[in-house]
Amino acid sequence: MPLPSFSQTQSLSSPENLHNRMLERRAVEAAVWGMPLVNFDAMRQAYFRDAGARYNDVMYWSRPSDWKNQTTTPNHSTIYVMTFVNLKDGPVVLDIPATTTAGLYGAVLDAWTIPLLNVGSRGQDQGKGGRYLMLPPGYKGEVPAGFIPIQSSTYNNYTLLRVITQTTSTQDLANGVDYLKTLKVYPLEQAQTPASNRYIDVADKVFEAIARYDASFYDSLARMVSEEPVQDRDMSMMGQLNALGIGKGLDFKADAQRQKLLDAAIGEAHAYMMDGYARSGIEVWEGRRKWRSLAGPKQAIGTKLTFIEPGQGVYLDERAFAWFAMFGPIVPPGPQVYMKSYETGKGEPLDGSQSYRLTIPANAPARDFWALDVYDARTAGFIREARVVGLDSYNQQMKKNPDGSVDLYFGPKPPTGHEANWISTQAGQPFFTMFRIYGPQQPMVDRSWVLSDIEKLD
């Protein structure tokens, strides 16, 4: 390849071109670095805006979710409960009630989406209930007797809980809602006489909690950077952010030219994270199936989902891939197995214009339930306006095969005679699937039970 001419080199290296190219590269890296913070802020802003909630309010979905739950890869099968807190004014109590007929899984997480401590049936209280005390960064006070301390490195924190009902009958769901309404969140200073909580049902609302991949991504990032303490590990990145006008004490404003540059940068970062999540993880049945774990065991489970190796560094890319497409994890290992697939058994990418079938073999090794959900590959959320977002073993309407297996169908239209076994896709839209097993039994643990690959139908 011939070398560029002197005039071309001068054009490429003009001060303006060099400056803009540097800013765009830094904006791409800023998006990769800040994805967890922006994921958090997207959910928090939806909590304020769409739910009409305030810090310490308890927000929940009173029934399994439909497409209106626009968070990243939610499960349609469970009752979700969320609360956001801010520790600027001191510790906050999360009072978890003992479980009864329903199970409870979840964790308290910081603004970087790091799960700090598990609560509920498989958490610190083991289903017996407990008063968890969320402590702000640098807290030096005493922890009163009877509280379980959770030290946070950020002021903003959230809790995601999953109420696991025995069935999805009207009565069981109502019992689950009654249970979650005994959960309380309040400042420690009110521990003797806590104020009544507000419980906000968003089951019928569109909850827009997915990051926007345009220049406004950087507005969100700037907001979070201004609110949270700077971690030692991020000092170099703070220097790079400064070039974009993001940092402590900076008033981030982008003019029209900078907005155009930021739009281009987030477009590249978005494409990189979409592709990265699709490729991340390891094969669940190595060499035999196309199903992959959600993230690599070393980078995720090995670091307890901090994506930080002390004394070595931060897995920035892997962290960005994860929080582009997920939210609200528990500290691993957890009481569930998740796996994803973007392709058929022949390696064909899943396309919303086509029709597919997935056979769930008999005797799926799930103590609680299994579920299969479909997501928009561009957002990692449910496909908007989808009639059916997922199916699960709770469902008594699905047809079973004589051998006990179940055929699930994906496509823009339900196949004749299999309407009850259909999950809707959208023409022209790439999608991916996620299979969950809650309470995995030994055949899943040792991989002797093997999930089929997805097959394209003619």
N, C-alpha and C positions, 0 to 999 in steps of 0.2 A: 504494500500500500504506500503511495507517495506521501511524503511529509507535507503538511499544510504550508502554503506560501507565507512569506513575511507579512503580507497584508492581511491574510486570513488570521494569522497568529495575533496580530495587533487588534483585530476586531474581537476575537474571542477573549483576549486578555485586557480589553479596555476596562478602566476602573468600574464603570457602571455594570458591565456584564459580569465581571468577577464578583462584585458585591451582590448582585441579584442571585447568581448561581450559588454563592455561599449561603445566602439567606434561605434559599429554597431547600438546600441540602440540610441545613440546620432545622428547618421546619419539619422536614420528613423525619429526622431523628427525634425531634421533640414529640411528634405524634406517637412514635413507637415507644419512647420512654414514658409518656404521659397517658397511654391508653387506660391503665387501671383507674387513674384519677378522673378521667373524663367519663368512663363507664359509671363510676360512682356518682358523679355530678348529674349525669343524665337521669339516673334513677331518683336522686334527691330532688331535682327540679320538677320531675313528674309527680312526686309525692306532695310537693308544695302546690303545684299548679293544677294537676288533674284530679288529685284526691282532695285538695283543699285542706291538707294536713299541716300541722306545725310539729316542730321537734317534740318527741316523746309521745305523739299520737300513735295508736296501733291501727295500721292499715291491713286489710285482709281481703281475700277473695272468698266469698261464701260458698262457692261451688267450683268444681274443676274449670280451669281456664279455657277460654276460646281465643280467637285471634286478637281480641281487644287487649289482651295482656301482652303489650309490646316491650317485654324485657328480652334479654338474650338467652336463648334455649331454655325457656321454662318448661316444666312438665305439666301437661294438661290434666294429670290424674289426681293431684293433691290440692288441698286447701293451703294456700300460701299466706304467711303472715309476715309483715315487714314493719319495722320501726326505725326511724333515724333519730340520732341524738347528737348534741354538741356539748363537749366537755369544757368549753371556755370558762364557764362559771363554776366548775367543780364536778365531782363525781356524780354519776347517774346510776340508779338502781334498775336492774332488769329482774323482776320478780316472776319466776317461772313456776306455774302450778304443777303439782304432781299429775302424772298421766293416769287416766282411768281406762275407758274403753278404747280410746284412740292413742296411737303412738305419736311421738313428737321428735323430729330430727331438725337440727339447725346449729347455727353458730353465731357468735358476735364477731364482726369483721371491722377492720379499720378502713380508712379512705383509700388505701392501696389495694383493697379487696383481699387482704391477708386475713384468713380466719384465725382468730386469736384463741378462742376456746369453744368447744362444743357444749351444747346444752340439750336437755331433754333425755329421751330414752337411752341414747348411746353417749350422752354427754357427762359432764362432771357430776350432775345430780342423779344420773342413772334412772330417770323417770320419777324420782321421789320429790322433785321440786326443789328449788333453791333460790336464794337471793344473790344475784350476781352484781358485783360493784365495778362499773367501768371507770377506770382511773385515767385522768388526763396526762399528757406528756409531762415528765418531770415531777410527778406527784410525790410529795414528801410526807404527807399526813399519815395518820394511823388508819388502819382498816378495822372498823368496828367488828366485834365478835358476831359470828353468825352469817357473815357475808363471804362470798367467794370472789376474790379480787381478779380483775382482768386489767392488766396494764396495757394501755394503748400508746402508740407513738404518734397518733394523730388526734386532733380535736373532734373531727367528724367521724362517726362510726355508724354502722347499721347492723341490724339483725335480720336474718332471713330464717324463718321457721317453716317446716312442712308438717302439717297435721295429717297423720296417716289414719284414715278411718277404715273400719272393717269392710265396708262396702261403700258405694256411692249412692245408696238409697237416700231418699229425702230425709228420713229420720236420722240416719247415721251422719249425714252432712250437717243437719241441725245440731246434733250432739257435739260435733266437732267445733261448730261456731260457738256454742255455749261454753265449751271448754276454753277456747282461745280468748273469750271475753273475761276470763279470770286472770289473764296475764296483765301485769302492771309495769309501768315505766314512770319513774319520778326521780327528782333530784334527791341526793342523800340527805340534804338539809330538811327535807319533808318526810323523812322516814317514819317519824312518830305519827304523823297525820297526813299521809299522802293525799293529794287532790285526786278526784275521780278522773280516770282516763277517758279519752274519746276513742271510740272504735268506729272506723270508717270502712264501709264495704265498697269496693271498687269493681265488683263483678260485672256491673252493667256499664262501666265507663271505659273509654279508650284511654289506656294508660301508656303514654308515649315516652318510654324510658330507655330508648336506644340512642346512642350518640349519633349526631348528624355529621356526615363526612363532607362538610364544606368549611368555609373559612370560620364559621362560628365555633368549630371544634376548638380553635385557639382561644376564643373568648372564655370557654369553659375551663380550658387548661390554665389560663391566666388567673381565673377566679380561684381555682383550687390551690395553685402555687401561692397566692397571696394569703390564703387562710391557714395553711398548714406549716408546721415546722420543717426546716430544711434538714434532711438526713445527711449525715457525713458522707454516705456513699454517693450522694447526688451533687456534691459541690461542683464538680467539673461541668455537669449538665447545666447547673444554674448559670455558669458563665456563658454557655452557649445560648441559653434562653434569653439572656440579656440583650443579645443582638437583635432579637425579635421584639424587644420591648416587654418581655415577660419576666417578672421577678418581684422580690419584696420591695414595696414602696413605689413600684412603677404603675402608671396608669396606662394599661394596654389599650391602644387605639390603632386601627389599621385603616389607612386611606384606601381609595379605590384601587390604586396600583398595587398596594400591599395585599389587599383582599384577593386580587387576581393571582398573585404569587402564592398566597396561602391556599387558595382553591386547588391550584396545581399540585402543591406539596401534599395536601391531605388526600387528593385523588390517588397519588402514587403510594402513599402510606396505607391507604385503605386496600388497594389492590394487593399490596404485599402481605397485609395481615389476613385477608381472605384466603389467599393461596397458602400462607403459612399454617393457618388453622387446619385447612383441608389435608395438609401433608403431615401435621404434627402427630405425636403419639406413636405407638407401635402396633403391629398386627396382633390382634387378640388370639387368633388361631394361626400361628405363623405359617405362611406359605399356603394355607388352605382356604382362607376366606378373606374378603375385602374389608372386614370390620376392623377398625382401629380404636385404640384407647384415645381419650380426649387430649392427653398430653404425655410427654415422655416421663417414665417413672423417675429417672434420675433428677430431672429438672423440676418436676412437680411434687411427686410423693416424697422423694429424697430430701427436699427442702421444706416439706410441710406446706407447699403452695406459697412460700415466700418468694421463690425463684432467686434466692440469695444464698450463695455459698460463702460463709464467713471466711474472711481473709483471702478470698479469690475474686469474687465479683458477682455481678447480677446477670442472670440469663435474660437480657432485655428483650430479645426477639421472642423467645418462648413465652415470656410473660405477656407481651403484647398480643400474641396469637391467642392465648388463653382468655384474656379479658376483653378481646374483641368479641368473643363468642360465648362467654359464660358469666354467671354472677352467683353470689351467695353460696360458695362451697362450704363444706365442713372441713375441719382439720383431718387430713387423711391418716390412716385408712378409714373408710366409712362403711356404713351398712348397705352399700349399693354398688352395682357395677354399671358403668356407662360405656357405651361404644357408639361410634359414628361410622357412616358410610356415605361417600359421595359418588359411588359408582356401582355398576352392575358387576356380576361375577366375571364378565368378559372385559371389564375395565372401561366400560362406556360411561361417560359422565351423565349424571341424572339430569334430565331435561323436563321441565314442567309441561311441555307439549305432548310428551309421550306417556304411554301407560306401562305400568310395572306390576310385578307380583313378588311378594315376599312370603315364604312359608315359615311359620313359627313351629318348629318340631314339637311333638307331644311332650308333656311332662316338663315344661319349662321350670327350671330349678329356682323358683322364687317363693320365699317364705311369705312375703307380703303381697307383691304384685309385680307384673311386668308391664311395660308401656313402650309404645313406638310412636314417636312424633316426627313431623316433617317441618323443616325450616327453610326460609329464604336464605340462600347462600350469600346474598349481598349484605344482609343485616344480622343474620343468625337469630332472627325473631320468627314468630309464626308468620306464615304467608297472609298478607292482609286480605280481609274479606273471605278467607277460606271458610267453607261450610263445615268441614271436619278437619281439625288440626292433628288428631292422633287417636289411637285406639289402645285399649289395655285389657288386662285379664279380668278387670271388674265387669267388663261389658258382657251382659248376658244375651244381647241381641245378635252378636256375631255368629255366623255359621261355622261349625267345626267339621272337619273331615272325619270319615269313619275311624281313622287311626288316632284321633285326638289332636292332630295338628290343626293349625289355623292358617288360612291363606289371607293375607292382607293385600289390598290393591291400592296403587297410587296413580293418579291421573287427573286431567281436567274435568272428566265426566265419570260418574259411577258406572261400572260395568253391569250390564243387565243381569239380574239375578244375584248380584253380590253387593248390593247397595249398603248393607249393614257392615260390610268388611272393607269399606272404601275410605281413603283419606284423600282430600282434594289438593291438587296442585294448580298452578297457573301457567297457561301457555306462554312460552317464551322466557320463562324464568328458571334459572338454575336453582336446584334445591339440594338439601342433604337430609339424611335421616339420623335419628338417634334412638337406640334401644337401651332401655333401662331395666335392671333387675333390682328390686328392693328386697333385701333379705336373701342374698344369694346362698344357695345350698351347695353341697359338695360337688355335684356334677358341673356346676359353673366354676367353682374354685379350681378344680383339677382339669377343667376344659374337656371333660368327657362328653358333655352336652355341647353340641355344635349348632350354632345358628346358621341358617341357610344364607346364601348370597341373594341379592336382589336380581331378578331376571326381567328383561325387557319383553313386552308382549307385542306381537305383530298386529 
